[in-house]
Amino acid sequence: MSSSVIRSIAAIDARFPLPEGTGSDAMHTSPVYAMALTHLSTEAGPTGVGLALTLNDGNRLVCEAIRILARPLLGQPIEVIMAKFGEVARGMADDPALRWLGPHKGVVHLALASVSNACWDLWAKSRGVPLWKLLLDLKDEALVAALDLSYLEDVLTHDEAVNLLRNERPAREARESILSTGYPSYDTSIGWMAYDDGKVRELALSAMGRGFQAFKLKVGSESEDRDTRRATMLREIAGDSGILMFDANQRWNAPEALRRCRTLASFKPLWIEEPTHPDDIHAHVKIAQAIAPVHIAAGEHIPNRVMFKNYFLYGGMHFVQADCTRLAGVSEFLAVSLMARKFRLPIVPHVGDMGQIHQHLVLFNHVALNHEVCLLEHIPHLREHFVFPAQVNGGVYRLPKEPGASTDMRCTCEGR
Amino acid sequence: MSSSVIRSIAAIDARFPLPEGTGSDAMHTSPVYAMALTHLSTEAGPTGVGLALTLNDGNRLVCEAIRILARPLLGQPIEVIMAKFGEVARGMADDPALRWLGPHKGVVHLALASVSNACWDLWAKSRGVPLWKLLLDLKDEALVAALDLSYLEDVLTHDEAVNLLRNERPAREARESILSTGYPSYDTSIGWMAYDDGKVRELALSAMGRGFQAFKLKVGSESEDRDTRRATMLREIAGDSGILMFDANQRWNAPEALRRCRTLASFKPLWIEEPTHPDDIHAHVKIAQAIAPVHIAAGEHIPNRVMFKNYFLYGGMHFVQADCTRLAGVSEFLAVSLMARKFRLPIVPHVGDMGQIHQHLVLFNHVALNHEVCLLEHIPHLREHFVFPAQVNGGVYRLPKEPGASTDMRCTCEGR
């Protein structure tokens, strides 16, 4: 274990154009994936790399915010930072110059995600272990000290968080079998909005051949018939035992969402995702009630733990798609995971990180928190850009073994 | 009426340091007020000036976002833009490069506020009328066409909005008396957090001498006794008929807010403001139920119409402190005003604009929408920086008569 001191901080605006149609949904017709990267460099030791996903030009705003936000970390040893990261993260989130711009949402919160993720990566690298192992090896008190649980006190106090971890320790060992078996992924890359039927069919069949059994289809086409046709085709390909998810990417207003979700529910998807605006808890509650037993999934645009708490209290979602590149990094993701455990809601992360960090977090959630559902989205389009891309074989996420959070990227020269 | 074409767009980062203690609250100990200004210049005609309030260094992020966001306006006549500003604003809010950074919150939404406000100012100036008159003179359909009502359809459709305006037309004339009488303001500048008891007493007495009858006190001191002592003193000075408001600026978590609001309710304030995190609708509902008939006020950090809709549906606030420099400008403020009217909730704006724009909007809300409560916050610290500062005499906001939205500032050279 070294005590790596942060000697310089850089924000890098990396852009990744995609092949035509790839990444398209009902709201984003031709996205350019962009990563707002934080580099925390140490003198002789490792570099901590954090990331947050954005699209296109907006990325430079996040990079600019990283430069302002991360300043307090300069000159500090990573062990000192992480020993009380809950406080450190809260201090950054409540920076007097930046809090007004949120609080805890938008550009500055995405910047905090990138910075926090870099801290966790550096911590794991400096201890020479993968993130999942760092997390599992931490004492309960040490883990909770790395989380900012402020504004959650009505549903999760510090002591409850510690006790929740403690109470799940005895049966940890049985759940550690997941480290050797891995856990299933589902394929989002077969059903982008702009793909024609032939391409969806071809990709779905190919994915099934490679062992995938769960597929996400983008919905929210201008024409409802197109959604129905694509859903019918995919259900035929996947069969009754195949798992489908539908994703509307916030396309519909509340009345339209209610109507179209009722129709789509007849295809028996595991969930319908982001039927309407992510701030509209009330609408999600109404839709959830209307389409049960089909479930609502949401999270990729839910900005912070306080909003998740409200979703949980009001019953606005079932599948919790927390994303450590939308929330304030690994820490806030874990805070949401603890809450979700208390509410007995499954976490199936949205992968703004392309699954790189979340592959670790799903393992932690299962082994340490006894989250039963182990499932993770798979989006392979940026794999060549990662130094250690997530290994998904036979539709299964395999154990990452390299030190850190798997966030090192090859290409960091595009953009500025 | 000219058809001013926008020939250039600039974002200006204007900073305004304040005297020690001024502007301080439970979360911001020594704020520097900053305005993210949008300038929309026309060839020979007026310049539209929009503003959004931020604090300190965060302001440059908003200015950078303004530069990206406002690009579609270049080369367009303001009459063309405003004839369908609802669509235009929605287009900017859903810019594919920026939507991911929200949606509809944080830095990009503050930028949209500034840009939208500049459009409204330019529109009023180009027609040679003050904003309140422009708004009152618009036909119902034309006004609603300038609003983005998307994601509100379950509580307010386009037709409902038009009808609401139409139904209030017959009695408009009676309510127009407000144009000559003005309406009361309340004084926030007597009770900043860092002011000692002597200063609060002196300022409150002086304000009473000038005709003020309503005063806001910052609460959320480290020591509860200090809050109680200041509240006791201010109630004594103001007397039983004086109106007090308490403002905690999000300081407390939910359980602490519940406890401290119960204590403060005994001082019979008109409202308790921002008791906890602005995203925590559920906590606001619980507190509102606990302290009735004392009311909850909130809004200065509620980012968009969708969140307000949820607050209204769940009953999380009574006094609606919408702010056209936090919401996406005048348009989204009016969308919230329409909804609030339907829910019969009073709007008492938070003045991120120092009251300059809101002095117009309160007039419109009363005359056109029949909002009964007419009351506006008064914060005088930047008045010297405005070309036409709001006239508050005898504690009363007087009718602004100059063309535009009263947003022209003298000092735009600080910052960059």
Interface residues (C-beta under 8 A of the other chain):
Chain A: M27 H28 T29 S30 P31 L53 T54 L55 N56 D57 G58 R60 L61 V62 E64 A65 I68 D94 P96 A97 L98 R99 W100 L101 G102 P103 H104 K105 G106 V107 V108 H109 L110 S150 Y151 L152 E153 D154 Q250 N253 A254 P255 E256 T276 H277 P278 D279 D280 I281 H282 A283 H301 P303 N304 V306 M307 K309 N310 L313 Y314
Chain B: M27 H28 T29 S30 P31 L53 T54 L55 N56 D57 G58 R60 L61 V62 E64 A65 I68 D94 P96 A97 L98 R99 W100 L101 G102 P103 H104 K105 G106 V107 V108 H109 L110 S150 Y151 L152 E153 D154 Q250 N253 A254 P255 E256 T276 H277 P278 D279 D280 I281 H282 A283 H301 P303 N304 V306 M307 K309 N310 L313 Y314
